[in-house]
């Protein structure tokens, strides 16, 4: 587990643009098992591709007309219970951090794993997410 003083600024990047940090498995289940609407989930991480690509890509993706109803995040290596529950709901995909998932009406409809994020610019990630928003939001 990473120390809070190290990860707090990383979590704050998403919180500052409206993401709700989920800390428990129950919070994740409540947020993602939503029978109506869309929810974006960012599995945050301390790695460089989270800082350079995933977090900026997630918040750049919100600059448009269509966007998810709810914005949520869990922090891998920090919020173990919440991350474990999120990964359970992301099956059949293997654990990945960072990762970005879009749920519609409680069902996973779009997912970016680490290998979709690493080595791609934040703008490319944002464009990918915006296409998903056009389809599902």
N, C-alpha and C positions, 0 to 999 in steps of 0.2 A: 504494500500500500504506500502511496506517495503522501508526503506531508502536506497538510492543508495550505500552509503558507507558500508552497511551491505551485500548487494547482489552482488556488483561488483566482488569480488573474486570468487564467485560461478559461475557467468556468464563467467568469464575469464577462468575457468577450461575447458569449452567447446570451447571457442574462441581460446585458445592456441593450440588446435588440429585441427583447421580448420572450426569450426562451425560458421555460420553467425548468429548473433543475429538480430532477426526481431523485430522492434519496433512499426510498424503500421499495421493496417488491410490490407492496400494496399500492403505492403511488403509481408505479409503472402500469400495473394491471388496470387500475382505474382510468388512467390516461389513454391507454392503447386499446382497451376493450370497449371503446366508445361505439355504440350502435349507429350513431349518425355523425357525419362530418369527416374531415380529414385531419390527420395529426402527423407532423414531421417529428422524427426522433433522430437526434444526433448522438451517436456513441462517441463521446469526446475522449481525447487521449493526450498524453504529454509529448508524443512524437512530433517530429518536424513536419510531417505531411498533414497533421491535424492543424498545426499553426499556420502553415503556408497555404494549404489547399482546402481542407475540410471546413474549418470554422468560417473563413472568409467566403468560401463557396456557398455555404448554407445561408449566410446573411445577405450576400449579393443576390441570391435567388429570390429573395423577398421583395426585390425592387421591381414590381410589376403589378398588373391588375389582378392576376390570379395567384393566390397563395393559400397555404393550409389554414384551416380554422384554428388549430392549436400547434404550438411550438414547444417541444420538450427536449430534454437532454439528460443523459446519464454520463457519469465519468468513470471510464474503465480504470482500474487500479486505485480508485478512491471510494466509490459507492458500490461496494461489492454486491450487496443484496439487490440493489436496483439494476445493476448491470447484468447480473445472473438472470433476473426475471426478463429483462429486455431481450437477452440472447435466446431465452426459451421461446419468446414470442416471434423471434426472427428465424426460427427453424423453418426449412431444412438447411439454411445457410450456416456455415461454421462460424464460430466466434471471430469477430473482426473488429479491430479498432485502429483508426477511426472507422466509422461507418455512418451512413445516412439512410434512413428508411422513411417511407411514406405509407401511412395506413389510411384506408378509407372504410368507414363503417365497421371499424374493428378488424379489418383484414389487410394484411401486408400486400401492397400493390406495386411498390417500386423500391429497389434496394441497391445502394452503392456500397460495395465491399472495399476494403483497404486497397485491393489491387485495381479498383476503378478510380481511386483517389490519388494514390501515390504516383508522382510523375506527371500529373495533369494539373493545369492551372486552376485557380479558383474560378476564373471566368468559364472554363469548360465545365466544371462541376455545376456552377450556377445555371448554365445553359441546359445541362442534362436535367436538373431539377425543375427548371421552368417548363420543359417539355412534359414532364410528369404532371405538373400542376395544370397545364392546359388540358390534359386528358382526364384528370381525376378530381380537380378542385372546382 
